[in-house]
Amino acid sequence: MLIVELTLHSPVFAGTFERCPEAELTVDSQNLLEDGTIQMLVWVVGPALDAFEAALDDDWTIREYHQLAVESGRALYRVRFSDDAAEFSVHHRWIELGGRLLDAVGTDEGWELRMRFPSRDAVQAFYEACSERGVDTEIRALYAALDDTGNGFGLTEKQRDALTLAFEEGYFDVPRRVNLTELAAHVDVSRQSFSRRLTRGLHTLVENTVADATDS
């Protein structure tokens, strides 16, 4: 099994991000409905919710939405894509190829996805499906679900560097000796970017160590 990390630039939600560039959307689940449209559960952080909903109202890729929950500074929405948005969807293709969506986070800079596929051929076929639908796609990393050396645990170089820096600077100490803003300054990225990198690194590390051992 292979893990692929991609950046997608899709028109879906693009109008919403244009109106609310501070928004960050994290996909909880995504399903293909019987009528062929896509329904997504997505967590939203960043914008005022009334502004976010006004942006959804004007977004041609969104047919309807419902707010399901609000907690700890974030809100959960059930969103159904419009028929016009369906032509850009590659959901059915990754299902056909045996793919699985592990993580998906959207910002005004694009969608960052982490997916699992059974082979390189499946990854290539998915990439081609994106291109055919006019979805600009960049593969940022491709690696075995478990690093062959037994040392990387499926981490990308940036994730491994972020975790190492956080550990060495005392981010995991109690009390913490450094915050995310200070860590981000070390590598000259935004606090938000470093936070995502660190969170995904932790997720990958747990998935390929503790969670993998539990599954076995």
N, C-alpha and C positions, 0 to 999 in steps of 0.2 A: 504494500500500500504506500502511496505517495501523498505527501502534503504539498499543496501549492498555495502560495500567497500571491494575490493579484490586486491590482488597482483597476477599477472599471470606471469609465466616464459615460454614464447613461443619462438620457433625458428624463428618466423616471425620478421624480422629486426635484428635478433641476430648478423648476420655477419656485418651489418652496425654499430651497437653499438660497436662491437669488434674493428672495424677500427676507429670509432669516439666516444670514450667513454665519451667525453664531451657533446655529443648531447642530447638534450631533445626534444621529439616529443609530441605535443599536438594535439589530434584528433579533427578536426572540424566537420567531418561527415564521415559516413561509410555506404556503400551500397552494396547490392548483385546484381551483373549484370546478365543479361539473360543467359550468358554461365556458370553461377555458380561460377565465380570468384568474389573476393572482390575488390572494389575500395574505396580508402580512401583519404580524404582531410586532410592534416596534416601540422601544423605549426612547423617549425624547428628553434631552437636557439642553439647557442654554437659553432659548427664547422664552418670552412671556407667552403663555399658552393661548391667549386670545389672538396675539399676533401670528402665532404658528397656525392656528386654525383658519385664520383669515387667508393665510398663504395657501393652505390646502384647498380652500374654497376656489381659489383662482388657478390652481395647478391642473392643467389639462390631462395629466397622467393619473389623476386621482378621481375615482368615481364617487366614493363615499368613505366616511371614517366615523369612528365612535371612540370617545375617550372611555377607557375601562378602569383606570386607577391612577391615583396620584400619591407618590410616596417619596420621602427623602430627596426632594428637589428634582424629581423626574416624574414623567407621566407615561403611561402605557396606552397606546392606541391600536385599534384594529382598523387597518386601512385596506381598501379594495381598489385595485388598479382599474383604470378605464379600458375600454375596448381598444382605443388607439394606442395605449401603452403596451398592449399584448405583443405587437410586432417587434418590440425590443426585448421581450422576455426570453431568457435562455433556461428558465426553470425546468421545463420538460426535458431539455436536452441533457442537463447534468444528471437527471434522474435516470434517463435511458442509458447513460454511460456508467452508471453505478457510482456516481459522485454523491458526496454528502457535504452540506454547508456546515462548517464548524463555527465560524464567526463572520459577522458582517457589520461594519461600521461605516456610516455615510456622513460626509461633511461637504461643505461647498467646494472642497478640493477633489471630490470623487468618493467612490466606494472602495474600501479596503476589505478584501475577503480572504478568508483562510478556508480551504476546502480539502477534502480527501478524495482521491481517485485510485482505482485499482491498478493503473498502468500509465506509462508515458503516452501511449497511443490515445488513451481516454483524455488526458490533459490536452493533447494536441487537438483532438476533435472538439473539445469544449472551447478552446481558443478560437478555432475556425468558426464555430457556431456564433461566437460573439462578433467576430469580424463580419460575418455574413449579415448580421442584423444591425450593422453600423454602430456597434458598441466598442469604443476604443478601449483596448485591454493591454495592460502591461504585467507580465509575469515578473514578480520581484524576487521570488525564491521558490525552489523546488527541492524537496529532500524526502528521504525515507521517513516513515512515521516514527521509527526509532533510528537514531543515528547509528550507522554501522560500526563506529568506533566505540560506542557505548559511553561516550563522554559528552556528546552534544545534546542528547535527549530531544532531537528535533528542533532545537532552537536555531533561529537565524543568527547571523553574526551580530546584528544590531541589538537583538533581544539579549543575547549572551553578554554583550558589552554593557547594556543597561543594567542587567541584574548584577553583574560584577561591580560596576560603579556604585550602585545603590548599597550593596553589601559593604564595600570597602569604606564608603563615606559615612556609614552608620545609619542608613535609612531604616534598616530592620531592627536597630537597637531599641531598647525600652529604657528611658525615653529616646525618641529619635534625635539624632545629632545633626540631621540635614533634612530639608524639605524638597519637594518636587521642583520648585522654581530654581533652587540652587543646583540641583542635579542637572536640570535642563541646560543651565548656563554653561556647565562643564563641556557639553557636546554641541553647544550653539544651536539648539532647537527650541521650539516653544514648549511651555509647560504641558500643554495639552498633548503635543506629539510625544513627548517623553513619557507622559502618563500612560498613553495607549501602548507604547512600546513595552513598558515595564509590565503592564497588566497582561498583555498577550504573551509575554515571555513567561510570566508566572502561570498563566493558564496552560500553556504548552508543556511547561515543566511538570506540573501536577498531572496533566492528562497522560503524559508518557512515562510517568514513574508511579506515583501513588494510585491513580485511577486505573492505569494499565494493570498493575499488580492485583487490584481488587477485582477487575474483570476476569482475570485468569484464574 
